[in-house]
Amino acid sequence: MDLIQERKTYVDRYGSPDYSWTVPALAAGAKATIELFRQFPDSKKYGPCDFVEVVNADVVNLTLFINEDNLQPVPAGTVRVRNVDGIRQIGIRNDDAAVAITLGSVIVTLRRNPIDADKKARGY
């Protein structure tokens, strides 16, 4: 088995490590965005992520942008988990009209999950 195939087998079996992004303080209505491969260069070895978890411990409602077009609401004080294939870019927008997001109160975790039996059966 060559090195590329060996790496693919490892990623399929174990997935990737978690990549955490602490959203900076954002003024009302502001948006912050990251590109996965620039923010976490190590993630290139695993390909695009397919799992995102947003912990919103702040008092403001947010919108999660996945690849700039997939919009997901994240209400204040909640945790949202999404499984979306091909995550390469993530953005968070503060939807409040007056209150800023506090630094450290919103954490986004990304990873590539291992291939489960269903995906394997579908030839993923």
Secondary structure as UniProt FT lines:
FT   HELIX           3..14
FT   STRAND          19..22
FT   TURN            28..29
FT   STRAND          31..35
FT   HELIX           36..39
FT   HELIX           41..45
FT   STRAND          49..56
FT   STRAND          62..66
FT   TURN            67..69
FT   STRAND          70..74
FT   TURN            76..77
FT   STRAND          78..87
FT   STRAND          89..94
FT   TURN            103..104
FT   STRAND          106..111
FT   HELIX           117..121
FT   TURN            122..123
//
